[in-house]
Amino acid sequence: MPIKDLKIKIFADGADIAEMKQAYREGIVQGFTTNPTLMRKVGVTDYEGFAKSVLKEIPDLPISFEVFSDDFPSMEREAKKIAGWGKNVNVKIPITNTKGEPSIPLIKKLSAEGLSLNITAILTVQQVREAARVISPEPKTIISVFAGRIADTGRDPAPYMKEAAGILKVNPNAELLWASSRELLNIFQAETCGCHIITVTPDILKKINMMGKDLQDLSLDTVRQFYQDAQVSGYKI
């Protein structure tokens, strides 16, 4: 299936401004997500400065920025500040803090106040139910289920994602996001499951031009790669 025929929205997941700008220019993605781990990986030291630089370059697509405190009053303060950075901002709120205390009361309060949220780090259907129960119908809300991490445990994430999609049907402004993608195939799996959004890394984005490639041609490309690498390395038997 060509990418243009997909209903699911593809968001780029990362914190490298150059890569984000490139994805934006190419018009492949419909939004962006970040998190503190990705920012640390690329050496971001000024969170707000980074966010405002990104928003200056990408003013018209949704972008998610995450709170990073562990107590709920501080999370609330950060969430309201982040929301003020731009109209296209979704504020990422983890489903619990590091102590396992649920963020549901904070999510309910912020959603009622009209903030566009991205509820993140969800791994269970029960967590989806709890979040769906308290979000308001007016603001746009993203429910991020980490399908890739579910798969890392040896479980098939598809049944979880299908059930989550069914739960969210009652709220037309709630979108289910397949998070922590591992491979290009996940885009098609997420579409089949009824997800609205999938986040993909820059490495996966680079593979989009392989969609539907003839497998015989790919076999030949693989043989040529092995041959060329052996030649360059000077291997002999």
QUIVENSUL-V128361 format. One record per residue. N is the residue number from 1. RES is the residue in one small letter. OMEGA is omega in whole degrees, -180 to 180 (999 if undefined). NEAR is the number of other ideal C-beta (glycine too) atoms within 10 Angstrom. Layout:
# QUIVENSUL-V128361
n = {N/N}
res = {RES/RES}
omega = {OMEGA/OMEGA}
near = {NEAR/NEAR}
This chain:
# QUIVENSUL-V128361
n = {1/2/3/4/5/6/7/8/9/10/11/12/13/14/15/16/17/18/19/20/21/22/23/24/25/26/27/28/29/30/31/32/33/34/35/36/37/38/39/40/41/42/43/44/45/46/47/48/49/50/51/52/53/54/55/56/57/58/59/60/61/62/63/64/65/66/67/68/69/70/71/72/73/74/75/76/77/78/79/80/81/82/83/84/85/86/87/88/89/90/91/92/93/94/95/96/97/98/99/100/101/102/103/104/105/106/107/108/109/110/111/112/113/114/115/116/117/118/119/120/121/122/123/124/125/126/127/128/129/130/131/132/133/134/135/136/137/138/139/140/141/142/143/144/145/146/147/148/149/150/151/152/153/154/155/156/157/158/159/160/161/162/163/164/165/166/167/168/169/170/171/172/173/174/175/176/177/178/179/180/181/182/183/184/185/186/187/188/189/190/191/192/193/194/195/196/197/198/199/200/201/202/203/204/205/206/207/208/209/210/211/212/213/214/215/216/217/218/219/220/221/222/223/224/225/226/227/228/229/230/231/232/233/234/235/236/237}
res = {m/p/i/k/d/l/k/i/k/i/f/a/d/g/a/d/i/a/e/m/k/q/a/y/r/e/g/i/v/q/g/f/t/t/n/p/t/l/m/r/k/v/g/v/t/d/y/e/g/f/a/k/s/v/l/k/e/i/p/d/l/p/i/s/f/e/v/f/s/d/d/f/p/s/m/e/r/e/a/k/k/i/a/g/w/g/k/n/v/n/v/k/i/p/i/t/n/t/k/g/e/p/s/i/p/l/i/k/k/l/s/a/e/g/l/s/l/n/i/t/a/i/l/t/v/q/q/v/r/e/a/a/r/v/i/s/p/e/p/k/t/i/i/s/v/f/a/g/r/i/a/d/t/g/r/d/p/a/p/y/m/k/e/a/a/g/i/l/k/v/n/p/n/a/e/l/l/w/a/s/s/r/e/l/l/n/i/f/q/a/e/t/c/g/c/h/i/i/t/v/t/p/d/i/l/k/k/i/n/m/m/g/k/d/l/q/d/l/s/l/d/t/v/r/q/f/y/q/d/a/q/v/s/g/y/k/i}
omega = {177/-177/-179/-179/180/176/-176/178/180/176/176/-178/-179/-179/176/-174/-179/179/179/179/180/179/179/-180/-177/176/-179/-173/179/179/-176/171/177/170/-177/180/178/179/179/-178/-179/173/177/179/-180/-174/-177/179/178/-177/-178/176/178/-178/176/-179/-176/-173/-168/174/-180/178/-179/174/-170/169/-178/176/-177/175/-170/175/178/176/-179/180/-180/-178/-178/177/179/-180/-179/-179/-180/-179/-179/-177/166/-179/-179/177/177/-176/173/168/-175/178/-178/178/-176/178/-173/180/179/178/179/-178/-178/179/179/178/173/179/173/-173/169/-179/-167/179/178/180/-177/177/179/177/176/179/-178/179/-179/-177/-172/-178/179/-178/-174/-176/174/-179/176/176/-174/177/-172/-177/-180/178/173/179/179/180/-179/179/174/-178/-173/180/178/-177/178/179/178/179/178/179/-174/-177/-177/-179/-176/179/177/-179/178/-178/174/-175/179/178/-178/-176/-178/180/-178/179/-179/177/-180/177/-179/-178/-180/177/179/-174/168/175/178/179/176/179/178/178/-179/-178/-176/180/177/-179/177/-179/179/-175/176/178/179/176/179/177/-179/178/180/179/180/-179/-178/180/177/179/-179/-178/179/-178/176/177/999}
near = {10/7/13/5/7/15/8/22/18/22/25/26/23/22/22/18/16/10/15/22/13/14/22/19/10/10/7/15/20/13/22/23/26/24/21/15/9/16/21/11/12/14/9/18/8/10/16/11/10/18/20/12/14/22/17/10/12/22/12/9/16/22/22/25/28/24/24/14/13/12/11/18/9/12/22/18/13/18/25/14/12/21/19/11/16/18/11/16/20/28/24/23/26/21/21/14/15/7/7/6/12/15/23/18/11/19/25/16/14/26/22/13/13/10/23/20/25/26/29/24/19/26/19/13/17/9/20/25/13/18/28/19/11/17/22/18/11/12/17/14/24/25/28/26/32/20/31/16/16/21/19/12/8/6/13/11/24/16/12/21/24/15/15/27/20/13/17/22/11/9/15/9/14/24/21/29/29/29/28/20/24/14/13/16/11/21/23/14/20/30/17/12/22/17/27/18/22/25/28/27/15/15/11/20/20/11/14/15/10/10/13/9/11/8/8/8/9/11/10/11/12/10/10/10/10/10/10/10/10/11/9/8/8/6/8/5/2}
